[in-house]
Amino acid sequence: MSGNDRGHTKGVVLLDEKQGFWLVHSTPRFPPSSSQKYDWPSNALHYGQSFICVTYLYAQFKDIGTQLMYNTITPYDSSIPDNFSSDLPDLKSASAAKEVTKPPWNQQVTLTSVGGKQFTSFAKHARFGDDLYSGWVSEVLKSDLCVEFWLNSQGRLQSNCSLTYHTYNIRNVTFGSSIIYPSTIDHSKWCVTWSDSPGWACVGDINRNKEEMQRGGGTICSADPVIWKSFKILVYKYRKCNKSGETGV
């Protein structure tokens, strides 16, 4: 799922009549189409990437299909048998690059994995016209957010402290004291709440920049305390706010 003038989306949906998975990630041009040999893209060798893959029962893909229509995906490879199409009409429509045509221009749904874990999917259409994180996710999760995204993108949005809950751009991430690197070499798209009551961690496909305020995209969030802690400890430095805009920690 890709496309420059549509949703800033990347991922895979694969299922049978019992269950399937939804993979959301940040890696451009991955995976290759089914007509090509499997390969890892060379451009993804130098930068960090993020992935979330969750297995769901068949019935959950009705909602997943609708979320993909909000995201305005551009599929480059798809195959949906007729018997699936009748059960999952929005998934079929999304595979044909169709999109939602009336407001609201964003939708939040709860998805339950095969293992019984709950995930919250946030999906926005281009007509939502706002930043996914500061304009929506932080307000729903009722917490300040630290967001990791591609800081090299043009029109990057500053950390936002104008609303009840603040949204901060991460500057550096760490995997222990010996591995610290700047977000300028990390193409991942994830966020984590500052609050731990509950603590949320989200993995998605969209950056914080002016262009992507006008594009579809989304994120998948979990309130599992183990997942939250695993992401929270990655935050080494982030951009705080002051009257003049961004400032270092």
KARA-V233301 format. One record per pair of residues at least 24 apart in sequence whose ideal C-beta (glycine too) atoms are under 6 Angstrom apart, sorted by the first residue. I is the first residue (numbers start at 1). J is the second residue. D is the distance in whole Angstrom. If there is no record, write none. Layout:
BEGIN
i:I j:J d:D
i:I j:J d:D
END
This chain:
BEGIN
i:1 j:73 d:4
i:1 j:75 d:6
i:2 j:74 d:6
i:3 j:74 d:3
i:6 j:72 d:5
i:6 j:74 d:5
i:7 j:71 d:4
i:7 j:72 d:4
i:7 j:73 d:5
i:7 j:215 d:6
i:7 j:216 d:3
i:7 j:217 d:6
i:8 j:206 d:5
i:8 j:212 d:5
i:8 j:215 d:5
i:8 j:217 d:5
i:9 j:71 d:5
i:9 j:73 d:5
i:9 j:205 d:5
i:9 j:217 d:6
i:10 j:205 d:5
i:15 j:61 d:6
i:17 j:58 d:6
i:18 j:58 d:6
i:19 j:55 d:6
i:19 j:57 d:5
i:19 j:58 d:6
i:19 j:114 d:6
i:21 j:53 d:6
i:21 j:55 d:5
i:22 j:64 d:6
i:23 j:53 d:4
i:24 j:52 d:5
i:24 j:205 d:6
i:24 j:220 d:6
i:25 j:51 d:4
i:26 j:50 d:5
i:26 j:187 d:5
i:26 j:188 d:5
i:26 j:189 d:5
i:33 j:76 d:6
i:33 j:77 d:4
i:34 j:77 d:5
i:47 j:185 d:6
i:47 j:187 d:4
i:48 j:186 d:4
i:48 j:188 d:5
i:49 j:187 d:6
i:49 j:188 d:6
i:50 j:188 d:4
i:50 j:189 d:6
i:50 j:190 d:5
i:50 j:203 d:5
i:52 j:203 d:4
i:52 j:220 d:5
i:54 j:113 d:5
i:55 j:113 d:6
i:55 j:114 d:5
i:56 j:113 d:6
i:60 j:111 d:5
i:61 j:88 d:5
i:61 j:91 d:6
i:62 j:88 d:6
i:63 j:109 d:5
i:65 j:90 d:3
i:65 j:91 d:3
i:65 j:94 d:5
i:66 j:90 d:4
i:67 j:121 d:5
i:67 j:123 d:4
i:68 j:94 d:4
i:69 j:94 d:5
i:69 j:99 d:5
i:69 j:100 d:5
i:70 j:100 d:6
i:70 j:107 d:5
i:70 j:123 d:4
i:70 j:125 d:5
i:71 j:123 d:5
i:71 j:216 d:4
i:71 j:218 d:6
i:72 j:99 d:5
i:72 j:216 d:4
i:100 j:125 d:6
i:119 j:220 d:5
i:119 j:222 d:5
i:120 j:221 d:5
i:121 j:220 d:5
i:122 j:218 d:5
i:122 j:219 d:5
i:123 j:218 d:4
i:125 j:216 d:5
i:126 j:214 d:5
i:126 j:215 d:5
i:126 j:216 d:5
i:130 j:213 d:6
i:131 j:157 d:6
i:131 j:208 d:6
i:131 j:213 d:6
i:132 j:206 d:5
i:133 j:167 d:5
i:133 j:191 d:6
i:134 j:160 d:4
i:134 j:167 d:4
i:138 j:165 d:4
i:138 j:167 d:5
i:141 j:193 d:6
i:141 j:200 d:5
i:143 j:193 d:4
i:143 j:194 d:6
i:143 j:195 d:4
i:144 j:194 d:4
i:145 j:191 d:5
i:146 j:170 d:5
i:146 j:192 d:5
i:146 j:235 d:5
i:146 j:238 d:5
i:147 j:191 d:4
i:147 j:208 d:6
i:148 j:188 d:5
i:148 j:190 d:5
i:149 j:189 d:5
i:149 j:207 d:4
i:149 j:208 d:5
i:150 j:187 d:5
i:150 j:207 d:5
i:151 j:183 d:5
i:151 j:184 d:5
i:152 j:184 d:6
i:153 j:207 d:5
i:153 j:209 d:5
i:155 j:209 d:4
i:155 j:210 d:4
i:155 j:211 d:6
i:156 j:209 d:5
i:157 j:208 d:4
i:157 j:209 d:6
i:158 j:245 d:5
i:158 j:246 d:5
i:159 j:239 d:4
i:159 j:241 d:5
i:159 j:246 d:6
i:161 j:241 d:4
i:168 j:238 d:4
i:168 j:239 d:6
i:169 j:239 d:4
i:170 j:235 d:6
i:170 j:238 d:5
i:171 j:237 d:4
i:171 j:238 d:6
i:171 j:239 d:6
i:172 j:236 d:4
i:172 j:237 d:4
i:173 j:234 d:5
i:173 j:236 d:6
i:174 j:236 d:4
i:180 j:236 d:6
i:192 j:231 d:4
i:192 j:232 d:5
i:198 j:223 d:4
i:199 j:225 d:6
i:199 j:228 d:3
i:201 j:227 d:5
i:201 j:228 d:5
i:201 j:231 d:4
END
